[in-house]
Amino acid sequence: MERLGIPTASIITHVFLPTAKAMTRMMGVPDYHFVVAEHPLSSLTDEECDERAAKIFDEVEGILLGVNATPVE
Protein backbone atom coordinates (compact mmCIF):
# COMPACT_ATOMS: atom_id res chain seq x y z
CA MET A 1 0.00 0.00 0.00
CA GLU A 2 2.94 2.31 0.70
CA ARG A 3 4.07 1.89 -2.90
CA LEU A 4 0.59 3.07 -3.96
CA GLY A 5 0.97 6.19 -1.83
CA ILE A 6 -1.30 5.00 0.97
CA PRO A 7 0.32 5.54 4.38
CA THR A 8 0.47 2.43 6.54
CA ALA A 9 1.74 1.63 10.00
CA SER A 10 2.88 -1.92 10.58
CA ILE A 11 2.95 -3.17 14.15
CA ILE A 12 5.03 -6.15 15.24
CA THR A 13 5.93 -7.55 18.62
CA HIS A 14 9.54 -7.48 19.77
CA VAL A 15 10.08 -11.22 19.25
CA PHE A 16 9.58 -10.68 15.50
CA LEU A 17 12.03 -7.77 15.22
CA PRO A 18 14.84 -9.75 13.51
CA THR A 19 12.35 -11.20 11.01
CA ALA A 20 10.79 -7.81 10.29
CA LYS A 21 14.21 -6.25 9.67
CA ALA A 22 15.16 -9.09 7.33
CA MET A 23 11.87 -8.78 5.43
CA THR A 24 12.26 -5.03 4.89
CA ARG A 25 15.77 -5.61 3.49
CA MET A 26 14.58 -8.46 1.25
CA MET A 27 11.69 -6.34 -0.06
CA GLY A 28 14.04 -3.49 -0.91
CA VAL A 29 12.83 -1.06 1.77
CA PRO A 30 15.43 -1.34 4.54
CA ASP A 31 14.39 2.03 6.00
CA TYR A 32 10.72 1.07 6.29
CA HIS A 33 9.33 2.32 9.59
CA PHE A 34 7.31 0.01 11.83
CA VAL A 35 6.19 0.01 15.44
CA VAL A 36 7.45 -2.54 17.94
CA ALA A 37 5.03 -3.57 20.69
CA GLU A 38 5.58 -5.82 23.67
CA HIS A 39 4.95 -9.54 23.20
CA PRO A 40 2.54 -11.30 23.62
CA LEU A 41 -0.69 -9.77 22.40
CA SER A 42 -3.02 -12.72 21.87
CA SER A 43 -3.47 -13.50 25.56
CA LEU A 44 -4.28 -9.96 26.69
CA THR A 45 -7.61 -8.79 28.03
CA ASP A 46 -9.43 -5.97 26.27
CA GLU A 47 -8.18 -3.55 28.91
CA GLU A 48 -4.58 -4.70 28.49
CA CYS A 49 -4.90 -4.31 24.71
CA ASP A 50 -6.14 -0.77 25.24
CA GLU A 51 -3.11 -0.04 27.45
CA ARG A 52 -0.69 -1.43 24.87
CA ALA A 53 -2.39 0.54 22.09
CA ALA A 54 -2.12 3.73 24.12
CA LYS A 55 1.64 3.14 24.53
CA ILE A 56 2.27 2.97 20.77
CA PHE A 57 -0.43 5.38 19.57
CA ASP A 58 1.87 8.39 19.13
CA GLU A 59 4.41 6.34 17.19
CA VAL A 60 1.73 4.91 14.87
CA GLU A 61 0.29 8.37 14.33
CA GLY A 62 3.75 9.77 13.58
CA ILE A 63 4.38 7.12 10.94
CA LEU A 64 1.00 7.71 9.29
CA LEU A 65 1.56 11.48 9.25
CA GLY A 66 5.20 11.18 8.19
CA VAL A 67 6.62 12.88 11.29
CA ASN A 68 9.03 11.52 13.85
CA ALA A 69 9.34 8.31 11.87
CA THR A 70 12.68 6.81 12.84
CA PRO A 71 13.72 3.37 11.59
CA VAL A 72 14.08 0.67 14.23
CA GLU A 73 17.75 -0.13 14.85
Phi and psi restraints in degrees (range 20) as a CNS / XPLOR table:
assign (resid 1 and name C) (resid 2 and name N)
       (resid 2 and name CA) (resid 2 and name C) 1.0 -58.6 20.0 2
assign (resid 2 and name N) (resid 2 and name CA)
       (resid 2 and name C) (resid 3 and name N) 1.0 -40.8 20.0 2
assign (resid 2 and name C) (resid 3 and name N)
       (resid 3 and name CA) (resid 3 and name C) 1.0 -65.9 20.0 2
assign (resid 3 and name N) (resid 3 and name CA)
       (resid 3 and name C) (resid 4 and name N) 1.0 -20.2 20.0 2
assign (resid 3 and name C) (resid 4 and name N)
       (resid 4 and name CA) (resid 4 and name C) 1.0 -91.4 20.0 2
assign (resid 4 and name N) (resid 4 and name CA)
       (resid 4 and name C) (resid 5 and name N) 1.0 2.1 20.0 2
assign (resid 4 and name C) (resid 5 and name N)
       (resid 5 and name CA) (resid 5 and name C) 1.0 86.2 20.0 2
assign (resid 5 and name N) (resid 5 and name CA)
       (resid 5 and name C) (resid 6 and name N) 1.0 13.3 20.0 2
assign (resid 5 and name C) (resid 6 and name N)
       (resid 6 and name CA) (resid 6 and name C) 1.0 -100.6 20.0 2
assign (resid 6 and name N) (resid 6 and name CA)
       (resid 6 and name C) (resid 7 and name N) 1.0 114.5 20.0 2
assign (resid 6 and name C) (resid 7 and name N)
       (resid 7 and name CA) (resid 7 and name C) 1.0 -60.5 20.0 2
assign (resid 7 and name N) (resid 7 and name CA)
       (resid 7 and name C) (resid 8 and name N) 1.0 138.5 20.0 2
assign (resid 7 and name C) (resid 8 and name N)
       (resid 8 and name CA) (resid 8 and name C) 1.0 -134.2 20.0 2
assign (resid 8 and name N) (resid 8 and name CA)
       (resid 8 and name C) (resid 9 and name N) 1.0 157.6 20.0 2
assign (resid 8 and name C) (resid 9 and name N)
       (resid 9 and name CA) (resid 9 and name C) 1.0 -132.0 20.0 2
assign (resid 9 and name N) (resid 9 and name CA)
       (resid 9 and name C) (resid 10 and name N) 1.0 108.8 20.0 2
assign (resid 9 and name C) (resid 10 and name N)
       (resid 10 and name CA) (resid 10 and name C) 1.0 -87.0 20.0 2
assign (resid 10 and name N) (resid 10 and name CA)
       (resid 10 and name C) (resid 11 and name N) 1.0 138.1 20.0 2
assign (resid 10 and name C) (resid 11 and name N)
       (resid 11 and name CA) (resid 11 and name C) 1.0 -121.5 20.0 2
assign (resid 11 and name N) (resid 11 and name CA)
       (resid 11 and name C) (resid 12 and name N) 1.0 127.8 20.0 2
assign (resid 11 and name C) (resid 12 and name N)
       (resid 12 and name CA) (resid 12 and name C) 1.0 -126.2 20.0 2
assign (resid 12 and name N) (resid 12 and name CA)
       (resid 12 and name C) (resid 13 and name N) 1.0 165.4 20.0 2
assign (resid 12 and name C) (resid 13 and name N)
       (resid 13 and name CA) (resid 13 and name C) 1.0 -97.6 20.0 2
assign (resid 13 and name N) (resid 13 and name CA)
       (resid 13 and name C) (resid 14 and name N) 1.0 158.9 20.0 2
assign (resid 13 and name C) (resid 14 and name N)
       (resid 14 and name CA) (resid 14 and name C) 1.0 -59.1 20.0 2
assign (resid 14 and name N) (resid 14 and name CA)
       (resid 14 and name C) (resid 15 and name N) 1.0 -26.6 20.0 2
assign (resid 14 and name C) (resid 15 and name N)
       (resid 15 and name CA) (resid 15 and name C) 1.0 -69.1 20.0 2
assign (resid 15 and name N) (resid 15 and name CA)
       (resid 15 and name C) (resid 16 and name N) 1.0 -18.1 20.0 2
assign (resid 15 and name C) (resid 16 and name N)
       (resid 16 and name CA) (resid 16 and name C) 1.0 -99.7 20.0 2
assign (resid 16 and name N) (resid 16 and name CA)
       (resid 16 and name C) (resid 17 and name N) 1.0 8.4 20.0 2
assign (resid 16 and name C) (resid 17 and name N)
       (resid 17 and name CA) (resid 17 and name C) 1.0 -58.5 20.0 2
assign (resid 17 and name N) (resid 17 and name CA)
       (resid 17 and name C) (resid 18 and name N) 1.0 -48.5 20.0 2
assign (resid 17 and name C) (resid 18 and name N)
       (resid 18 and name CA) (resid 18 and name C) 1.0 -59.7 20.0 2
assign (resid 18 and name N) (resid 18 and name CA)
       (resid 18 and name C) (resid 19 and name N) 1.0 -39.8 20.0 2
assign (resid 18 and name C) (resid 19 and name N)
       (resid 19 and name CA) (resid 19 and name C) 1.0 -66.4 20.0 2
assign (resid 19 and name N) (resid 19 and name CA)
       (resid 19 and name C) (resid 20 and name N) 1.0 -43.3 20.0 2
assign (resid 19 and name C) (resid 20 and name N)
       (resid 20 and name CA) (resid 20 and name C) 1.0 -62.1 20.0 2
assign (resid 20 and name N) (resid 20 and name CA)
       (resid 20 and name C) (resid 21 and name N) 1.0 -43.2 20.0 2
assign (resid 20 and name C) (resid 21 and name N)
       (resid 21 and name CA) (resid 21 and name C) 1.0 -62.1 20.0 2
assign (resid 21 and name N) (resid 21 and name CA)
       (resid 21 and name C) (resid 22 and name N) 1.0 -43.3 20.0 2
assign (resid 21 and name C) (resid 22 and name N)
       (resid 22 and name CA) (resid 22 and name C) 1.0 -63.2 20.0 2
assign (resid 22 and name N) (resid 22 and name CA)
       (resid 22 and name C) (resid 23 and name N) 1.0 -41.4 20.0 2
assign (resid 22 and name C) (resid 23 and name N)
       (resid 23 and name CA) (resid 23 and name C) 1.0 -65.1 20.0 2
assign (resid 23 and name N) (resid 23 and name CA)
       (resid 23 and name C) (resid 24 and name N) 1.0 -40.6 20.0 2
assign (resid 23 and name C) (resid 24 and name N)
       (resid 24 and name CA) (resid 24 and name C) 1.0 -65.0 20.0 2
assign (resid 24 and name N) (resid 24 and name CA)
       (resid 24 and name C) (resid 25 and name N) 1.0 -38.0 20.0 2
assign (resid 24 and name C) (resid 25 and name N)
       (resid 25 and name CA) (resid 25 and name C) 1.0 -65.9 20.0 2
assign (resid 25 and name N) (resid 25 and name CA)
       (resid 25 and name C) (resid 26 and name N) 1.0 -45.1 20.0 2
assign (resid 25 and name C) (resid 26 and name N)
       (resid 26 and name CA) (resid 26 and name C) 1.0 -64.8 20.0 2
assign (resid 26 and name N) (resid 26 and name CA)
       (resid 26 and name C) (resid 27 and name N) 1.0 -30.6 20.0 2
assign (resid 26 and name C) (resid 27 and name N)
       (resid 27 and name CA) (resid 27 and name C) 1.0 -88.5 20.0 2
assign (resid 27 and name N) (resid 27 and name CA)
       (resid 27 and name C) (resid 28 and name N) 1.0 2.4 20.0 2
assign (resid 27 and name C) (resid 28 and name N)
       (resid 28 and name CA) (resid 28 and name C) 1.0 81.6 20.0 2
assign (resid 28 and name N) (resid 28 and name CA)
       (resid 28 and name C) (resid 29 and name N) 1.0 18.1 20.0 2
assign (resid 28 and name C) (resid 29 and name N)
       (resid 29 and name CA) (resid 29 and name C) 1.0 -130.8 20.0 2
assign (resid 29 and name N) (resid 29 and name CA)
       (resid 29 and name C) (resid 30 and name N) 1.0 64.1 20.0 2
assign (resid 29 and name C) (resid 30 and name N)
       (resid 30 and name CA) (resid 30 and name C) 1.0 -62.7 20.0 2
assign (resid 30 and name N) (resid 30 and name CA)
       (resid 30 and name C) (resid 31 and name N) 1.0 -19.8 20.0 2
assign (resid 30 and name C) (resid 31 and name N)
       (resid 31 and name CA) (resid 31 and name C) 1.0 -97.1 20.0 2
assign (resid 31 and name N) (resid 31 and name CA)
       (resid 31 and name C) (resid 32 and name N) 1.0 13.7 20.0 2
assign (resid 31 and name C) (resid 32 and name N)
       (resid 32 and name CA) (resid 32 and name C) 1.0 -60.7 20.0 2
assign (resid 32 and name N) (resid 32 and name CA)
       (resid 32 and name C) (resid 33 and name N) 1.0 134.0 20.0 2
assign (resid 32 and name C) (resid 33 and name N)
       (resid 33 and name CA) (resid 33 and name C) 1.0 -93.2 20.0 2
assign (resid 33 and name N) (resid 33 and name CA)
       (resid 33 and name C) (resid 34 and name N) 1.0 131.8 20.0 2
assign (resid 33 and name C) (resid 34 and name N)
       (resid 34 and name CA) (resid 34 and name C) 1.0 -141.1 20.0 2
assign (resid 34 and name N) (resid 34 and name CA)
       (resid 34 and name C) (resid 35 and name N) 1.0 163.8 20.0 2
assign (resid 34 and name C) (resid 35 and name N)
       (resid 35 and name CA) (resid 35 and name C) 1.0 -102.7 20.0 2
assign (resid 35 and name N) (resid 35 and name CA)
       (resid 35 and name C) (resid 36 and name N) 1.0 137.0 20.0 2
assign (resid 35 and name C) (resid 36 and name N)
       (resid 36 and name CA) (resid 36 and name C) 1.0 -108.4 20.0 2
assign (resid 36 and name N) (resid 36 and name CA)
       (resid 36 and name C) (resid 37 and name N) 1.0 119.8 20.0 2
assign (resid 36 and name C) (resid 37 and name N)
       (resid 37 and name CA) (resid 37 and name C) 1.0 -106.1 20.0 2
assign (resid 37 and name N) (resid 37 and name CA)
       (resid 37 and name C) (resid 38 and name N) 1.0 163.9 20.0 2
assign (resid 37 and name C) (resid 38 and name N)
       (resid 38 and name CA) (resid 38 and name C) 1.0 -69.8 20.0 2
assign (resid 38 and name N) (resid 38 and name CA)
       (resid 38 and name C) (resid 39 and name N) 1.0 146.9 20.0 2
assign (resid 38 and name C) (resid 39 and name N)
       (resid 39 and name CA) (resid 39 and name C) 1.0 -101.7 20.0 2
assign (resid 39 and name N) (resid 39 and name CA)
       (resid 39 and name C) (resid 40 and name N) 1.0 145.8 20.0 2
assign (resid 39 and name C) (resid 40 and name N)
       (resid 40 and name CA) (resid 40 and name C) 1.0 -90.9 20.0 2
assign (resid 40 and name N) (resid 40 and name CA)
       (resid 40 and name C) (resid 41 and name N) 1.0 171.1 20.0 2
assign (resid 40 and name C) (resid 41 and name N)
       (resid 41 and name CA) (resid 41 and name C) 1.0 -115.9 20.0 2
assign (resid 41 and name N) (resid 41 and name CA)
       (resid 41 and name C) (resid 42 and name N) 1.0 -35.1 20.0 2
assign (resid 41 and name C) (resid 42 and name N)
       (resid 42 and name CA) (resid 42 and name C) 1.0 -64.1 20.0 2
assign (resid 42 and name N) (resid 42 and name CA)
       (resid 42 and name C) (resid 43 and name N) 1.0 -23.0 20.0 2
assign (resid 42 and name C) (resid 43 and name N)
       (resid 43 and name CA) (resid 43 and name C) 1.0 -98.8 20.0 2
assign (resid 43 and name N) (resid 43 and name CA)
       (resid 43 and name C) (resid 44 and name N) 1.0 7.1 20.0 2
assign (resid 43 and name C) (resid 44 and name N)
       (resid 44 and name CA) (resid 44 and name C) 1.0 -79.8 20.0 2
assign (resid 44 and name N) (resid 44 and name CA)
       (resid 44 and name C) (resid 45 and name N) 1.0 152.3 20.0 2
assign (resid 44 and name C) (resid 45 and name N)
       (resid 45 and name CA) (resid 45 and name C) 1.0 -77.6 20.0 2
assign (resid 45 and name N) (resid 45 and name CA)
       (resid 45 and name C) (resid 46 and name N) 1.0 169.3 20.0 2
assign (resid 45 and name C) (resid 46 and name N)
       (resid 46 and name CA) (resid 46 and name C) 1.0 -58.0 20.0 2
assign (resid 46 and name N) (resid 46 and name CA)
       (resid 46 and name C) (resid 47 and name N) 1.0 -41.5 20.0 2
assign (resid 46 and name C) (resid 47 and name N)
       (resid 47 and name CA) (resid 47 and name C) 1.0 -64.4 20.0 2
assign (resid 47 and name N) (resid 47 and name CA)
       (resid 47 and name C) (resid 48 and name N) 1.0 -41.9 20.0 2
assign (resid 47 and name C) (resid 48 and name N)
       (resid 48 and name CA) (resid 48 and name C) 1.0 -65.6 20.0 2
assign (resid 48 and name N) (resid 48 and name CA)
       (resid 48 and name C) (resid 49 and name N) 1.0 -37.5 20.0 2
assign (resid 48 and name C) (resid 49 and name N)
       (resid 49 and name CA) (resid 49 and name C) 1.0 -62.7 20.0 2
assign (resid 49 and name N) (resid 49 and name CA)
       (resid 49 and name C) (resid 50 and name N) 1.0 -42.3 20.0 2
assign (resid 49 and name C) (resid 50 and name N)
       (resid 50 and name CA) (resid 50 and name C) 1.0 -60.2 20.0 2
assign (resid 50 and name N) (resid 50 and name CA)
       (resid 50 and name C) (resid 51 and name N) 1.0 -42.3 20.0 2
assign (resid 50 and name C) (resid 51 and name N)
       (resid 51 and name CA) (resid 51 and name C) 1.0 -63.1 20.0 2
assign (resid 51 and name N) (resid 51 and name CA)
       (resid 51 and name C) (resid 52 and name N) 1.0 -44.3 20.0 2
assign (resid 51 and name C) (resid 52 and name N)
       (resid 52 and name CA) (resid 52 and name C) 1.0 -64.0 20.0 2
assign (resid 52 and name N) (resid 52 and name CA)
       (resid 52 and name C) (resid 53 and name N) 1.0 -42.0 20.0 2
assign (resid 52 and name C) (resid 53 and name N)
       (resid 53 and name CA) (resid 53 and name C) 1.0 -62.3 20.0 2
assign (resid 53 and name N) (resid 53 and name CA)
       (resid 53 and name C) (resid 54 and name N) 1.0 -40.1 20.0 2
assign (resid 53 and name C) (resid 54 and name N)
       (resid 54 and name CA) (resid 54 and name C) 1.0 -63.0 20.0 2
assign (resid 54 and name N) (resid 54 and name CA)
       (resid 54 and name C) (resid 55 and name N) 1.0 -35.4 20.0 2
assign (resid 54 and name C) (resid 55 and name N)
       (resid 55 and name CA) (resid 55 and name C) 1.0 -65.3 20.0 2
assign (resid 55 and name N) (resid 55 and name CA)
       (resid 55 and name C) (resid 56 and name N) 1.0 -33.4 20.0 2
assign (resid 55 and name C) (resid 56 and name N)
       (resid 56 and name CA) (resid 56 and name C) 1.0 -105.5 20.0 2
assign (resid 56 and name N) (resid 56 and name CA)
       (resid 56 and name C) (resid 57 and name N) 1.0 -1.3 20.0 2
assign (resid 56 and name C) (resid 57 and name N)
       (resid 57 and name CA) (resid 57 and name C) 1.0 -54.2 20.0 2
assign (resid 57 and name N) (resid 57 and name CA)
       (resid 57 and name C) (resid 58 and name N) 1.0 -50.4 20.0 2
assign (resid 57 and name C) (resid 58 and name N)
       (resid 58 and name CA) (resid 58 and name C) 1.0 -60.5 20.0 2
assign (resid 58 and name N) (resid 58 and name CA)
       (resid 58 and name C) (resid 59 and name N) 1.0 -38.6 20.0 2
assign (resid 58 and name C) (resid 59 and name N)
       (resid 59 and name CA) (resid 59 and name C) 1.0 -67.6 20.0 2
assign (resid 59 and name N) (resid 59 and name CA)
       (resid 59 and name C) (resid 60 and name N) 1.0 -42.4 20.0 2
assign (resid 59 and name C) (resid 60 and name N)
       (resid 60 and name CA) (resid 60 and name C) 1.0 -61.9 20.0 2
assign (resid 60 and name N) (resid 60 and name CA)
       (resid 60 and name C) (resid 61 and name N) 1.0 -46.6 20.0 2
assign (resid 60 and name C) (resid 61 and name N)
       (resid 61 and name CA) (resid 61 and name C) 1.0 -60.1 20.0 2
assign (resid 61 and name N) (resid 61 and name CA)
       (resid 61 and name C) (resid 62 and name N) 1.0 -42.6 20.0 2
assign (resid 61 and name C) (resid 62 and name N)
       (resid 62 and name CA) (resid 62 and name C) 1.0 -61.0 20.0 2
assign (resid 62 and name N) (resid 62 and name CA)
       (resid 62 and name C) (resid 63 and name N) 1.0 -41.0 20.0 2
assign (resid 62 and name C) (resid 63 and name N)
       (resid 63 and name CA) (resid 63 and name C) 1.0 -64.7 20.0 2
assign (resid 63 and name N) (resid 63 and name CA)
       (resid 63 and name C) (resid 64 and name N) 1.0 -46.6 20.0 2
assign (resid 63 and name C) (resid 64 and name N)
       (resid 64 and name CA) (resid 64 and name C) 1.0 -63.5 20.0 2
assign (resid 64 and name N) (resid 64 and name CA)
       (resid 64 and name C) (resid 65 and name N) 1.0 -34.0 20.0 2
assign (resid 64 and name C) (resid 65 and name N)
       (resid 65 and name CA) (resid 65 and name C) 1.0 -90.9 20.0 2
assign (resid 65 and name N) (resid 65 and name CA)
       (resid 65 and name C) (resid 66 and name N) 1.0 -6.9 20.0 2
assign (resid 65 and name C) (resid 66 and name N)
       (resid 66 and name CA) (resid 66 and name C) 1.0 77.6 20.0 2
assign (resid 66 and name N) (resid 66 and name CA)
       (resid 66 and name C) (resid 67 and name N) 1.0 24.3 20.0 2
assign (resid 66 and name C) (resid 67 and name N)
       (resid 67 and name CA) (resid 67 and name C) 1.0 -121.9 20.0 2
assign (resid 67 and name N) (resid 67 and name CA)
       (resid 67 and name C) (resid 68 and name N) 1.0 146.6 20.0 2
assign (resid 67 and name C) (resid 68 and name N)
       (resid 68 and name CA) (resid 68 and name C) 1.0 54.2 20.0 2
assign (resid 68 and name N) (resid 68 and name CA)
       (resid 68 and name C) (resid 69 and name N) 1.0 31.7 20.0 2
assign (resid 68 and name C) (resid 69 and name N)
       (resid 69 and name CA) (resid 69 and name C) 1.0 -93.5 20.0 2
assign (resid 69 and name N) (resid 69 and name CA)
       (resid 69 and name C) (resid 70 and name N) 1.0 103.0 20.0 2
assign (resid 69 and name C) (resid 70 and name N)
       (resid 70 and name CA) (resid 70 and name C) 1.0 -111.3 20.0 2
assign (resid 70 and name N) (resid 70 and name CA)
       (resid 70 and name C) (resid 71 and name N) 1.0 130.3 20.0 2
assign (resid 70 and name C) (resid 71 and name N)
       (resid 71 and name CA) (resid 71 and name C) 1.0 -60.4 20.0 2
assign (resid 71 and name N) (resid 71 and name CA)
       (resid 71 and name C) (resid 72 and name N) 1.0 147.7 20.0 2
assign (resid 71 and name C) (resid 72 and name N)
       (resid 72 and name CA) (resid 72 and name C) 1.0 -74.4 20.0 2
assign (resid 72 and name N) (resid 72 and name CA)
       (resid 72 and name C) (resid 73 and name N) 1.0 131.1 20.0 2
